[in-house]
Amino acid sequence: MKQPWIHKAKTDLLFIIGPSFLVLVIIFLFQNYITVIENEYSFYTWLFLIVFIDVAHVYATLFKTYFVADEFQKNKKRLLLLPAICFLIGIVLFSFGPLVFWSFLAYVAVFHFIRQQYGFMRLYARNEEKTKLSVSLDNLAIYAATGYPMLYWFFSSDRKFNWFVENEFFKFQNTVVVEILLWLYVLIMFTYLSYTIYKSYKNQFFNIPKNAIILGTGLSWYFGIVYFNNDLVFTLLNVVSHGIPYIALVYFKEIENKTNQDSSIFSWFKSKNAIIVYIAILLLIAFTEEFLWEFLVWNENIVLNTFDFSSWQILIVPLLSVPQFTHYLLDGFIWKSKKA
């Protein structure tokens, strides 16, 4: 049986599986300088991690939906209605207060991040013989790898980082619950490991990418949330491990394979130029959106003398959140619409 790479071994390892491991290596090599980098280079870490990766990956969805004529026509009603629905939901939530809005969005974001790792795991398991036991253990492993760190966050002492804003998650500190969760986590991972060794020996085949994605997910979520209690470390592991694989997946499946097809907006580019244009478009849109956030809402990383927009926040914040909110919801449909 061949290894079930999504694209090729080299590119999968570099752009989809590798980011989690690479960031972990960097963190352990330079952990003594994390505080210095966080304090003295905060603008550049924000620009690179938040704008050029986190925000940019949201707009990669455009290249599987709105920028693809066939996909847009096939799902026109959904693609037009969903942003409007997200905007209206955002207004309703924000009317109860900013914390209600950001808390709701944070829970949706967590679910989206977890489901992305589940999606990659299922892609890499697509050629395996599926039994009820094997599927259940795969699912348990990926959900434990992501779920345990989040539950630890909810039930442990305060973390020095947030998903969006302070106090966005309901928290109830309880050491007994944390200890029980740890033992469940260890039991699930040990069971998965034992079964994987048994199955690999029986079938004389070890699924490298599937097990690597589970291991990378477990390590990045554990060290980013449980082991380290640092905002920059969390952001590095959270953003890079999520954003870069998504950007790469969209490029491999929706741009590179369609560059020479009439239905692609890249049909006039050669493959080597398409990736440059793709990245440039993502960075331009991402920077434009984040500039609007800074100008109209945050005024943190780009400080300008602006008008007072506080009375308009109930419209501005939900409106600026539409691409992000739509991405979270839309992503649950687009990869099911056809075989990735």
N, C-alpha and C positions, 0 to 999 in steps of 0.2 A: 504493500500500500504506500502511495506517495504521501509526503507531508502536505497537509491541506492549506498551503499558503494562500492568502487572499490575492496577492499580486505576484511577488517573487520572494525567495528566501531573503535575499540581501535587503530589499526595500522594506519588507515586513519587519525584519529584525531591527532595521535602522529607524523607521518612522512610526511603526505601530506598537511593537513589543518593546523596543529598546528605550524609549524615553523614560519610563519608570526607573529602569536600572541605571541609566546614565545620570539622572538627577540624583539618585541615591548616592552614587559614587562621588559626585561633585559635593554633595552636602557633607559626607563623612570626611572628605579630603580637606574641605574648607570650613568646617563647622566652627572653628575658632574665630573666623572672620565674618560669620553671619551677622552678628550685631553691628559690626562696622559697616558692612555693605548695606544693611537695612537702614541705618541712620544717615550715612553720608551719600548714599546713591539711591535714595528712595524714589526720586523722579525717574531714573533710568530703569529700575526694577519694575515700577508701575507701567512705564511705556512699553517695555519688552513683554512682560508677563501678562498684564491686564489688557492692554490695548492690542498689541501685535499677535497675541496668542488667544487669550480668552474671548475678547470681543470679536476678533477676526474669525474664529472658528464658527461663531454663530452665523456669520454671513456665508460660510461655505455651503450652507443649506440651500442658498439661492441657486447654486449650480446643479442641484438635483431637482429643483422645483420651478421657480419663477423664470429662470433663465433657459429652461429646456422647453421648447415649444410643445412637443408631444405630451410631456408630463403636465404642463400647465393646462392644456386643453382637456386632458383626461380628468384632472382633479380641480378644474376651474372653480367650482362652487366652494369647495373646501379651502382652497388657497386664497380666495377673496373674503370669505366669511370669517375664517379663523383669526386674522389680525384684528378685525372689527370687534369680535367677541372678546379677545384678549384685552383690548382697549377698554371696553365697557366693564369687564370684570375688574380691571385695574382701578377704574374710577370708583366703583362701588367699594372695593377694599380700602382704597386710600381715604374714602370718606369716613371710615371708622378709625382712621389714624395711620400715620406712616409705618408704625411698628406692625400693625395688622397686615398691611400691604407687603412689607419686606419679609415678614415671617412666612406668609403664604408662599411667596416666591422662593424663599429659601428651601422650604420643604419640597416644592416642585422641582427645584434645581437638584437637590440631593437625589430624588427619585430618578431624575434624568441621568445623572452621573452614574448611578448604580446600574441602570438599565443599559447604558452604553457598554459597560464592561461585560454585562450579561450577553449583549448582542455580539461582541467580539468573540466571547467564549463559544457561543453557539455557531458562529461562522466557522471557527476552527474545528468544531466537532461535527461539521455537516456530513462528512464522509464516514463517520464511525457507525458501526452497528449499534443501533439504539435499543436498549432494554429499559424497562421501568427503573431498575436499580441504577444503571449508569447515568441516565438522564437526571434522576433525583439527586445523586451524589454530585454531579457536575453543578447543578443548580444550587445545592446546599453550599458547596465550596465557594462559588462566586458571591453568593449572598452573604455568607459568613465573612468573607474577605472584606466586603464593603460594609456590611451591617454591624458587625461587632465594633469597629472603630466609631461609627456614628452613635451607637447605643452607649459606648464608653463616654463619648462627648456629653450625651444627655444626662448620664447618671454619675459622672465624676465631678471633681472640683473644676473650677472655672478654667477654661482654656484662654490663652492669650491671643486668640484669633477669632474671627467671625467669618461666616459665609458672605454676608452682606453688611449687616449692622449689628450692634450690640444687642443682646437679649432677644435675638430673633427666634431661638429655639426654646421650647418649654424644657426646663431643667429640674431634676429632682435628685440631689446628691444622695447616694446610698451605696456604701462600700460592699454590702452583702450582695446586692444585685450585680454590681460590677464583677465581683468574684465569681458568682454563678455564671455570668455571661462569658467570662474568661474560660472557665472549664468547658462550657458548651462549645466555644470556639475551638479550643484545643482538640476536643473529642471529634468534632466535625472534620477538621483538617487532618487529624491522624487517620480517621476512617477513610477519607478521600485518598490520602497518600497510600495507605495499605491496599485499597482496591485498585488504584492505578498501577502499583507495582505488580499485583497479581494479574491484572488484565494485560499489561504489557508483556509479561512473561508468557502468558497463555497464547496471546496473538502474535508474539514476536514482533511487536510494533509499539513504539512509544511516540505519542502525538506531541511533538516538540512545541509547536505554536500554541496549542490549547493549554498545555500545562505551564508554558512560559507566561501566557497572559494571566492565568490564575495566580501564579507566583508573583508576578510583577504588580498585579492589583493588590494582593495581600500585603506585600512589602510597602508599597507606596502609601496605602491607606493607613497601615499600622504605624509606620514611622512618621507620617505626616500629621496624624491626629493623636495617637496614643503615646508613642515614645518621646517625640519632641513636643515641646509646648512653645512654639515660636511661629510668629505670623509669616515671616518670609519662607521658612521651611514648608509650612502648610501650603502657602500659595504656589511655591515651586512645584511641589509634588502634585497638588490638586490640578493646577492649570496646565502644566506641561504634559502630564500623563493623560489628560483628557483632551486638550485642544489639538495638539500635534497629530495624534492618531486619527482624529476625526477629519482634519484638513487633508491628511494623506489619503484616507479612505475615499473621500469625495473625489480627489484628483485621480486616483487610480481607476475608480469604477465609473465616474461620470464625465471625465474630461479626456484623460489619455486614450481611453478606448473609443472615444467619439470625435477625436480631433479631425479626422478625415471624413466625417459624415456631414451631410448637408444640414441635419437637424441641430448641430452643435454651433454655439456662438463662436467656437474656436476653429471652425472649419477652414478659415483663411490663414490660420497659423500652422507652422510646423510644430511638431511635438516639443522640441527643445525651447521654442518660444512660448508655448502655451502655458507652461508652468510659471514663467516669469510674469506673464500677464495676469494669470490666476492669483498669484501671491500679491501682486501690485494692487489689484482691485480690492482684495480682502483688506489689505493694510490701509488703503485710502478710505474705504467705507468705515472701517473700525475707528480710525483716527477722527473722522468727521463726527461719528456718533459720540465718541468719548469727549471730544471738544465741546459738543453741545451739553453733555452732562456737566462738565466743569463750568461752562459759561452760565448755564441756567440753574444748576442745582448745587454742585459740591463746592466749587471754588477752593480746591485743595492743592492739586498738582499744577494747575494752570490758573494763577490768580490774576483776575482782571477787574478793573473798576467797572462794575456792571450796575444795571438797574436792579431794583428789588423785585424779584420774581416770586416772592414767598406766597403771595395771594393766588398765584397761578399754579402752584405745585400739584394740586389735585388733577390738573389736566396734563401738565408737563411731564411729571414722573411716570404716570401710566403710558403716555404716548411714547416717551423714550424707551420704555421697557417693552414695547410691542415686539420688536425684533427678537429679543431674548426670550420672552414669554412664548411667542409663536414658535420659535426654534425648539423649546422644550416639548411643546405639545405635538408639533408637526413631525418631529423626529420619531415619534411612536408609530406613525403611519407610513412614512415614505420608504422605510427599509423593509416593510412588509408588503408593499404594493407589488413588488416583483423580487425575484431572487437577486440578492446583492452579489 
